[in-house]
Amino acid sequence: MAALALTASEIQELAETLPAWSLVDGRLQRQFRFADFCEAFGFMTQVALVAERLDHHPEWSNVWNRVTIALTTHDIGGLSTLDVELARRIDALAA
Ligand code: H2B
């Protein structure tokens, strides 16, 4: 899947298209909280498999039961359609 840069209006619409995500320093960010470390790490494993399939990888951190994910497209230096697709798939995993 090719990474197409989001237009300014597509970026404005993100609040509606991906309501659980926030724009932080130009990246799409969401924090997840789980019952414990095992659940958090299991979620990260599922995200890793999706990221490999898309060849699009998150910037993320984990502290015990919390996982913070930031999405951006390094190849274009900003947000792309791949960030939106990965965010959608992550939302589906967390649902
Ligand atoms: N992930 C993200 N988030 N941005 C990229 O530009 C990117 C990536 N590029 N994963 C991919 C890998 C690229 O480096 C490889 C060579 O396909």
Residues whose N, C-alpha, C, O or C-beta is under 5 A from the ligand:
A	BS01	H2B	D55 H56 H57 T72 T73 H74 D75
